[in-house]
Amino acid sequence: MYVQRSLSAILLLVAGVLLSIGVGSWWLQRTVFTPGASVDIAEAILDDAGIRLEIITVVSARTAGTLETDPTELAAFLDTSVLGTTPGAAVMAEPLQRAHLRIIGSNDDLVVIVPTELVQIVRDERALDSAPATIPVPVIGTLKTTRTASGWVMLISSGLGVLALLAALATRPYRGELQRGLGEFMIATAVAVLTIGWALPKFVIPAVDSNTWTGAVPHLADRNLGVVIGGSLVLVVGGLLLVLAGVNSTRRGPRVQPAPTMRYRPDTGWG
């Protein structure tokens, strides 16, 4: 009986760790490697000063002559009144979605801002006569490799985690072992989301690759930092409570009711 219970606990622990790695990889995919034409993603990317400067430099160079204005003045206007605002981020949402797809290697197309989009950015109809502006966005090998690897890690670890969980359930774990396994899974998930889903894109990727557009990654990771911290705290506290409850339940052991005994009575017979 002791061996069976120990095997159950080990399998539940393995399942929890593997599944938590899958959750952390999924969060990384969701926050960093899922481009969208949304304002919050555009704002996160534009929070990086280097990226803003590249966009402003190209756009002002293409439109200043048509608008008959000084490129420096136009650049200052774009920085303070357009790209640094929420309405400006909404205008840049689709071009930045294309840039996002390119830096992670999902799309090799050049990021070209057409004249109709330039009109919305510089807020002047005369920009229709400007030439399209091509933003120098590279395909970043580090991000492409990380995106592919994290996708495979998510699938493989989740699959192995499910198999380990089924194997654990097949050994018929006790209630205390299930409680402890669930608690360990919750704690491991909090750690995985913090490390794989946030710390990796926040600190590790920028340290490995210094490309200007890599600077978008930490800002994308920070978009849901409040959710990450709050959720991790809830998971850790809940997990610790479940682990303690499971340990106490396992120490007490299962409650087995004594089997009823039958006694023979001369006056009434068996009963």
Secondary structure, 3 states (H helix, E strand, C coil): CHHHHHHHHHHHHHHHHHHHHHHHHHHHHHHHCCCCCCHHHHHHHHCCHHHHHHHHHHHHHHHHHHHCCCHHHHHHHHHHHHCCCHHHHHHCHHHHHHHHHHHCCCCCCCEEECHHHHHHHHCCHHHHHCCCEEECCCCCHHHHHHHHHHHHHHHHHHHHHHHHHHHHHHCCCCHHHHHHHHHHHHHHHHHHHHHHHHHHHHHHHHHHCCCHHHHHHHHHHHCCHHHHHHHHHHHHHHHHHHHHHHHHHHHHCCCCCCCCCCCEECCCEEC
